[in-house]
Amino acid sequence: MKEKLQILLERDYGVTTLSTTLNKLFELSDDQLEMLLIQGMKISNELILQYTPGIGFRCWNNNQNQVGHLPVAGVIERKLNSELTKTEQLNS
């Protein structure tokens, strides 16, 4: 799981607290990290990330009902799901 999230540090998405939060998450074990992501967790002040096994990642902003879906949430979601698909193809 950490390898998949590591890809988010390779690019600046314009989200100031993203790298700080991700670096703190990397201190957790893989099992702890996966459990937090399954429940859904804030990865920045405005973004929430959720992982559903067998389906993939979902990212949205926590004020979506007021401002709409932030484009960066879709970019992060597509990037993580693309990485997940690559990993699954290598493992099969």
QUICOR-V390789 format. One record per residue. RES is the residue in one letter. D_CENTER is the distance of its C-alpha to the mean C-alpha in Angstrom with 2 decimals. Layout:
# QUICOR-V390789
res->RES d_center->D_CENTER
res->RES d_center->D_CENTER
This chain:
# QUICOR-V390789
res->M d_center->9.84
res->K d_center->10.14
res->E d_center->11.29
res->K d_center->8.35
res->L d_center->6.15
res->Q d_center->9.56
res->I d_center->9.59
res->L d_center->7.72
res->L d_center->10.81
res->E d_center->13.20
res->R d_center->13.26
res->D d_center->13.87
res->Y d_center->12.10
res->G d_center->14.64
res->V d_center->12.54
res->T d_center->14.78
res->T d_center->13.09
res->L d_center->9.66
res->S d_center->11.35
res->T d_center->13.38
res->T d_center->10.82
res->L d_center->8.97
res->N d_center->12.59
res->K d_center->13.53
res->L d_center->10.96
res->F d_center->12.44
res->E d_center->15.72
res->L d_center->14.99
res->S d_center->16.14
res->D d_center->14.12
res->D d_center->15.54
res->Q d_center->14.70
res->L d_center->11.02
res->E d_center->10.97
res->M d_center->13.12
res->L d_center->11.10
res->L d_center->8.02
res->I d_center->10.85
res->Q d_center->12.31
res->G d_center->9.44
res->M d_center->8.92
res->K d_center->9.11
res->I d_center->7.07
res->S d_center->10.05
res->N d_center->13.35
res->E d_center->12.50
res->L d_center->8.87
res->I d_center->7.71
res->L d_center->4.74
res->Q d_center->6.83
res->Y d_center->7.77
res->T d_center->11.39
res->P d_center->13.41
res->G d_center->15.44
res->I d_center->13.62
res->G d_center->9.99
res->F d_center->6.66
res->R d_center->7.40
res->C d_center->6.48
res->W d_center->9.68
res->N d_center->11.74
res->N d_center->13.82
res->N d_center->17.01
res->Q d_center->16.63
res->N d_center->20.06
res->Q d_center->21.70
res->V d_center->20.31
res->G d_center->18.72
res->H d_center->15.38
res->L d_center->14.18
res->P d_center->14.06
res->V d_center->11.21
res->A d_center->8.93
res->G d_center->10.46
res->V d_center->10.22
res->I d_center->6.50
res->E d_center->6.64
res->R d_center->9.73
res->K d_center->8.88
res->L d_center->6.51
res->N d_center->9.21
res->S d_center->11.84
res->E d_center->11.11
res->L d_center->11.15
res->T d_center->14.36
res->K d_center->15.89
res->T d_center->15.53
res->E d_center->17.06
res->Q d_center->19.82
res->L d_center->20.70
res->N d_center->21.01
res->S d_center->23.29
